[in-house]
Amino acid sequence: MTPSAASAAGYTVVTDRASMQAVDTNTVSMLCGQFGTAAIPYEYDGVGLLPHLSEMAATALDILDNDPDGFFLMIEGARIDHASHSNDLVRTIFETIEFSDTAQVVLDWAATHPDTLIIVTADHETGGLQVVQNNGQGNLPTVTWSSGGHTATNVQIFATGPNADCVFGTLDNTQVFALGNNPMPAIAISPASIDKSVRWTHNPPPNVDSFTVRNSGLCRLDYGVSTDTFWLTAEPVSGTSSGEADTIWLSYDTTTLEPGSYAGHVTVTDPNAAVPTRQFTVNLTVKSVPGDFDSDKDVDQDDYAKLQICYAGSLAAIPPGCADADLNGNGHVDVGDLNTFLQCATGAEIAANPLCAD
């Protein structure tokens, strides 16, 4: 990066404030500022014949706004970082003031260009600076520093103009790119499915099972929730997420379902999302009531015949084909299962006892 190399590549090269401000910004399209051989001096120490950051920004804007297709401009107040590495409070403050003045130059330019998105943020925090006391106007505050390097402290992000309404809450730094590139919300659900088993005639209590909906993209996720089957209900039926996880609770009405396997779906929809719909699946298994071995909805004499065949006593292993006859789940088909069977027995043509579903 030398003046001669830049000139050979077709750039107009400037090396101080005077030569930069003498450039005809209406005709120059490729400008390279090479102001010395190291960083520009700190604002507190005076920049001499070199330009201020705000002046460089003004020149860049005057050149770039000649393009009717628009432009991207990145401006960095890099010496704030340098001063913070040294825990140099006064130079950090003066560099931040110049950065603020630079932001104001951009805002003033954008006042007549309302199609401009302006983002102000940082790539990291440096020094762990904390203000612990305000010592009044004109006096340096009392501060502490925790580091001479970069820290993991979240930095602020500000925006104005198109898509600025997508800047709220906590953003991942990789999402900043998307602000200028058609930002959209994204529906994220977790988990994607659930397996549920219930006994026939048993209606499970609501708000036992759930999944979460979250906006994993930008802007605001305004979603609706619907189901595709009568036995599955999801609440709430709508919500808004800026990144936090919302809980969707599930209820089941299985009183009219036959024993068997069923699938129901909860659809989460936002037409403005990158993918407008996401689906959550409930795989439901309705089991027969304990003792209804032939699944005819009656616990009766026919079922008792099987239980008699399977009865082996408390010390014997469960006979082959009799696993469902271990009604109390103790590993044996014994007198306890007989007692459970008698409690659930209702007789032919009489619906199974709902209490036996538990």
GIURPE-V777787 format. One record per residue. OMEGA is omega as a letter, one per 40 degrees, with the letter a starting at -180 (none if undefined). BURIAL is b if it has 9 or more other C-alpha atoms within 8 Angstrom, else e. Layout:
omega->OMEGA burial->BURIAL
omega->OMEGA burial->BURIAL
This chain:
omega->i burial->e
omega->i burial->e
omega->a burial->e
omega->i burial->e
omega->i burial->e
omega->i burial->b
omega->a burial->b
omega->i burial->e
omega->i burial->e
omega->a burial->e
omega->i burial->b
omega->a burial->b
omega->i burial->b
omega->a burial->b
omega->i burial->b
omega->a burial->b
omega->a burial->b
omega->a burial->e
omega->i burial->b
omega->a burial->b
omega->i burial->e
omega->a burial->e
omega->i burial->e
omega->a burial->e
omega->i burial->b
omega->a burial->e
omega->a burial->e
omega->i burial->b
omega->i burial->e
omega->a burial->e
omega->i burial->b
omega->i burial->b
omega->i burial->b
omega->a burial->b
omega->i burial->b
omega->a burial->e
omega->i burial->e
omega->i burial->e
omega->i burial->e
omega->a burial->e
omega->i burial->e
omega->i burial->b
omega->a burial->b
omega->a burial->e
omega->a burial->e
omega->a burial->e
omega->i burial->b
omega->a burial->e
omega->a burial->e
omega->a burial->b
omega->i burial->b
omega->i burial->e
omega->a burial->b
omega->i burial->b
omega->i burial->b
omega->i burial->b
omega->a burial->b
omega->i burial->b
omega->i burial->b
omega->i burial->b
omega->a burial->b
omega->i burial->b
omega->a burial->b
omega->a burial->b
omega->i burial->b
omega->a burial->e
omega->a burial->e
omega->a burial->e
omega->a burial->e
omega->a burial->e
omega->i burial->e
omega->i burial->e
omega->i burial->e
omega->a burial->e
omega->a burial->e
omega->i burial->e
omega->a burial->b
omega->a burial->e
omega->i burial->b
omega->i burial->b
omega->a burial->b
omega->a burial->e
omega->a burial->b
omega->i burial->b
omega->i burial->b
omega->a burial->e
omega->a burial->b
omega->a burial->b
omega->a burial->e
omega->i burial->e
omega->i burial->b
omega->a burial->b
omega->a burial->b
omega->i burial->b
omega->i burial->b
omega->i burial->b
omega->i burial->e
omega->i burial->b
omega->i burial->b
omega->i burial->e
omega->i burial->b
omega->i burial->b
omega->i burial->b
omega->i burial->e
omega->a burial->b
omega->i burial->b
omega->i burial->b
omega->i burial->e
omega->a burial->b
omega->i burial->b
omega->i burial->e
omega->i burial->e
omega->a burial->e
omega->i burial->e
omega->a burial->e
omega->i burial->e
omega->i burial->b
omega->i burial->b
omega->i burial->e
omega->a burial->e
omega->i burial->e
omega->i burial->e
omega->i burial->e
omega->i burial->b
omega->i burial->b
omega->i burial->b
omega->a burial->b
omega->a burial->b
omega->i burial->b
omega->i burial->e
omega->a burial->b
omega->i burial->e
omega->i burial->e
omega->a burial->e
omega->i burial->e
omega->a burial->e
omega->i burial->e
omega->a burial->e
omega->i burial->e
omega->i burial->e
omega->i burial->b
omega->a burial->b
omega->i burial->b
omega->i burial->b
omega->a burial->b
omega->a burial->e
omega->i burial->b
omega->a burial->b
omega->i burial->e
omega->i burial->b
omega->a burial->b
omega->i burial->e
omega->i burial->e
omega->i burial->e
omega->i burial->b
omega->i burial->e
omega->i burial->b
omega->i burial->e
omega->i burial->b
omega->a burial->b
omega->a burial->b
omega->i burial->e
omega->a burial->b
omega->i burial->b
omega->i burial->e
omega->a burial->b
omega->i burial->b
omega->a burial->e
omega->i burial->e
omega->i burial->e
omega->i burial->e
omega->a burial->e
omega->i burial->e
omega->a burial->e
omega->a burial->b
omega->i burial->b
omega->a burial->e
omega->a burial->b
omega->i burial->b
omega->a burial->b
omega->i burial->e
omega->a burial->e
omega->a burial->b
omega->i burial->b
omega->i burial->b
omega->a burial->b
omega->i burial->b
omega->i burial->b
omega->a burial->b
omega->e burial->e
omega->a burial->e
omega->a burial->b
omega->i burial->e
omega->i burial->e
omega->a burial->e
omega->i burial->e
omega->i burial->e
omega->i burial->b
omega->i burial->b
omega->a burial->b
omega->a burial->b
omega->i burial->b
omega->a burial->b
omega->i burial->b
omega->i burial->e
omega->i burial->b
omega->i burial->e
omega->i burial->e
omega->a burial->e
omega->i burial->b
omega->a burial->b
omega->i burial->b
omega->a burial->b
omega->i burial->b
omega->i burial->b
omega->i burial->b
omega->a burial->b
omega->a burial->b
omega->a burial->b
omega->i burial->b
omega->i burial->b
omega->a burial->b
omega->i burial->b
omega->a burial->b
omega->i burial->b
omega->i burial->b
omega->a burial->b
omega->a burial->e
omega->a burial->e
omega->a burial->e
omega->a burial->e
omega->i burial->b
omega->i burial->b
omega->i burial->b
omega->e burial->b
omega->a burial->e
omega->i burial->e
omega->i burial->b
omega->i burial->b
omega->a burial->e
omega->i burial->b
omega->a burial->b
omega->i burial->b
omega->a burial->e
omega->i burial->b
omega->a burial->b
omega->i burial->e
omega->a burial->b
omega->a burial->b
omega->i burial->b
omega->a burial->b
omega->i burial->b
omega->a burial->b
omega->a burial->b
omega->a burial->e
omega->a burial->e
omega->i burial->e
omega->i burial->e
omega->a burial->b
omega->a burial->e
omega->a burial->e
omega->i burial->e
omega->i burial->e
omega->a burial->b
omega->i burial->b
omega->a burial->b
omega->i burial->b
omega->a burial->b
omega->i burial->b
omega->a burial->b
omega->a burial->e
omega->a burial->e
omega->i burial->b
omega->i burial->e
omega->a burial->e
omega->a burial->b
omega->i burial->b
omega->a burial->b
omega->i burial->b
omega->a burial->b
omega->i burial->b
omega->i burial->b
omega->a burial->b
omega->i burial->b
omega->i burial->b
omega->a burial->b
omega->i burial->b
omega->i burial->b
omega->i burial->b
omega->i burial->b
omega->i burial->b
omega->a burial->b
omega->a burial->b
omega->i burial->e
omega->i burial->e
omega->i burial->e
omega->i burial->b
omega->i burial->b
omega->a burial->b
omega->a burial->b
omega->i burial->e
omega->i burial->e
omega->a burial->b
omega->i burial->b
omega->i burial->e
omega->a burial->b
omega->i burial->b
omega->i burial->e
omega->a burial->e
omega->a burial->b
omega->a burial->e
omega->a burial->b
omega->a burial->b
omega->a burial->e
omega->a burial->e
omega->i burial->e
omega->i burial->e
omega->a burial->b
omega->i burial->e
omega->i burial->e
omega->a burial->e
omega->a burial->b
omega->a burial->e
omega->i burial->e
omega->i burial->b
omega->a burial->b
omega->a burial->b
omega->i burial->e
omega->a burial->e
omega->i burial->e
omega->i burial->e
omega->i burial->b
omega->a burial->b
omega->a burial->b
omega->i burial->e
omega->i burial->e
omega->i burial->b
omega->a burial->b
omega->i burial->e
omega->i burial->b
omega->a burial->b
omega->i burial->e
omega->a burial->e
omega->a burial->b
omega->i burial->b
omega->a burial->b
omega->a burial->b
omega->i burial->e
omega->i burial->e
omega->a burial->e
omega->a burial->e
omega->a burial->b
omega->a burial->b
omega->a burial->b
omega->a burial->e
omega->i burial->b
omega->i burial->b
omega->none burial->e
